[in-house]
Structures are given as C-alpha cells and as structure tokens.
Amino acid sequence: MAKPRRVEPVLLVVAVFSRHEAVLNWARERLEDLHGPVGPVSPTFDFHQTTYYEPTMGPGLRKRFLTFERLVPPDTLPDVKLRSNALELELANQDAYPEERPLNLDPGFLSLGKFCLATTKDQQHRLYLRDGIFAEVTLRFQAGTYEPWPWTYADYREEAVRNFLKEARDYYRARLADW
C-alpha cells in the first residue's frame, strides 16, 4: 500500500482583469495585503478572446498575472478564491466605477507539472474542493512548455500567457529549492 507523502507547496498566481488601470493597481495592493510580496508580474494583455464579461465589466478589458513570493499549500486554493471573491465584492460595493463588476480575480496555482484555476462553476472536468469551490487543471507542462486541454480558456491558450507561466515556473523552481 502506498503511503501519503508530504505535498510540495505551490506558486500562487492570480489573474487580475479590469478595464481600469487604477483597479488593477488596487487589486495588487489588496492581494499583497493578503498574500505577501508579489513575485514576477506578467505584462498587461488585452482580453479580447470573448465578450462574455462585457455586460458586467464593460469593453476594453486588460489582464495581468501576479505571482507571490510565498509558496502555499495547494489545499489553500478554496480560501484564496473565497477571499478573491470578497475583494471583488468590496470594490463593486464602493460604487466608484460605472460597471457592475469592475474587477475579476481568478486565482490558481502553478506546480512543476500543471497550472490549476479555482472556480465556482462545476463542469465535467472540474473537481469539487469545498465551500462551493472547484478546481481544474487548465494547462499541463509537457515537452518544456505549458500545453492546453480541450477545455482550456482561449486566453490561457495564448503563447504570451503560456510563456509568462513558463517564466513563473522557473521562478517557482528556484523558490522550491529554497523550501
């Protein structure tokens, strides 16, 4: 019988998107308050792959990825998603922006073999974690790069996003060596 082993910590990654630069900056500050210093940050990408969010977030959305220096246990993902949802609601309740939802936060984690996202939506390829939160393996690391699955969102299929996540993986590998 196989015995459970200690699980390695993972690199916390949060995708932050909005059409307002001030909102992206506010989110970074609030996320740093919760998760500690930021590690590598992606360039800001145009979010043009779908219009799904436009009714609540407006047009011209921009997205960036934040990583965090402190590695975390993978089973903290539901807590991170719930706190991220609370931050979105906090900002929306300020009524400082014309949109119903001025901010979207999509937390996930990166390990050497995969990139996972947390979500509140169930689908056939997602596993229930707890407290209404599911997880999916969005990308797998194979042959030196992150590769998509059939269900991978269009923006995560973009080469620039996958390249950033590969750089984040290198950062994670170095942080893991210190662990």
N, C-alpha and C positions, 0 to 999 in steps of 0.2 A: 504494500500500500504506500502510495506517495504521501509524504508529509508536507503540509503547508510551509512555505518559506516566507521569509521577510520580503515584503514588496518594496521595490525601489521607489523613491519619491519621483514626482513628475514635474515638468515645467508648466506652470500656469500661463495660459495665453488667453487674452480677452480681445475679441474683435469689437471695435467701437465704431459705430457709424451714425452719422447725422448729416444735415446739410449746413450746419453752423459750426464754424471753427471754434467759437467760444464754448460750445457744448462738448466738442472733442477734448478741449483742454480741461473743462470742468470734470469730465469723466476720468481723465487721467489722474487729476488731483485726488478725487474721491476714492479711486481704486488704489492709489498709493497709500491712502489712509488705512484702507482695509488690508492690503496685501504686501505692503512694504515697497522698497525701492523698485523702480522699473528697470528691467534689463534692456535688451535690444528692442527697438521700435521700428516697425515697417515704415516705408514711405506711405503717403496717403494715396489710396486708389480711388478712382471714380467707380461708384457702384452703379453699373449700367446693365447688369445681366438680367434684371427683371424689374417690372413696375409694381410688383406685389406690395411694396411698402409705401408707395406714393400717396394713397388715400389718407394714411395716418401720419406720414413723416414728411410729405412734400417731395418735390423733384430735386434733382441735383445732389443726390446723396454721395457722401465721401466716407471711406472706410480706412481704418488703420488698425494694426495689430500691436498690442502691448504684451510683452513678456515680463515676468517678475523674477528678481534675483533669488528669492527664497523658494526652494523646491518644496512641494507639498505632497502629502499622501493622496493617491488617486481617489480614495473614498471621500474626499472633501468636496468633490465636484458638485453634489447637490447643494451644499451650503453656499458655495460660490455662486451658483445660479440663482438661488433664492435671494442672496444679498444684491446681486446684479439687478434682478427684477425690482427690488426695493429702491435701488438708486434711480432706475428709470422712472418709477412712480413718483419719487421725491421731486425729480426735476419737472416732470409733467405737471405736478400739483402746484408748482410755483407760478404757472401761467405767464411765464416770461417769454414764451415763443408762441407763434400762431398755430403751430401744429399740435395735434392731439398727443403725438408721441415724438418729441424732439430728439430722442436718444434711443438707440438699440444697442444692447450689450449682449454679446454671445461668448460666454466663457467656454473654455475647453482646456485640454491638457495635451502635452506632447511628451511622448516617450521615445525610446530609440526605434521602436517598430511601428508606431502609429501616432495619428493625431485624432483626438476624440472631441466631440462637441456635446454640450449639455443642451437639453431642450425640454419643453413642457408638452410637446406633441408626440404621441405614440404613432409608430409605423411598424411594419413587419420586420424591419431591420434594426429596430432600436430595442434596447433592454431597459426595463424599469429599474431604477436605483432605489428611490424612496421619496416621500413627500411630494409626489407629483412630478418628479424629475426623471427623465430618460436620458440615455447616452447612446451615441452612435460612433462607430469608427468611421470617420469621414475620409481619411486618407491612410494609406499603408506605405511604409518605407520599403522599397524594393529596388534592387539594382542601382543603389546610390541616389535615389530620388523619391519624393512623395508621389504616389500614384492614386488616382481617384477610383472610386467604385461606381457602379451604375447610379447609385442614389446620391452621390456627392453633388452638393450645390454648385451651380455654374461658377460663382466667384472663386470657390476653392479649387476649381479646375485650372484657373488662370496660371500661366507659367510664373508670373511675377510673384503671386501669392505662394506658390509651392517653393519657389526659390528662397523667399524670405523664411519660410518654415524650415527649409534645409539649413539656412544660416542659424536659425534659432536652435535647431537640433545640435549643431556644432557647439553652440554656447551651452546648451544643456549637458552635452557630453563632458565638457570641461567642468561645469558645476557639479556634475555627478561624481567626477573623480575626486573632488574636494569632500564629498559627502562620505 
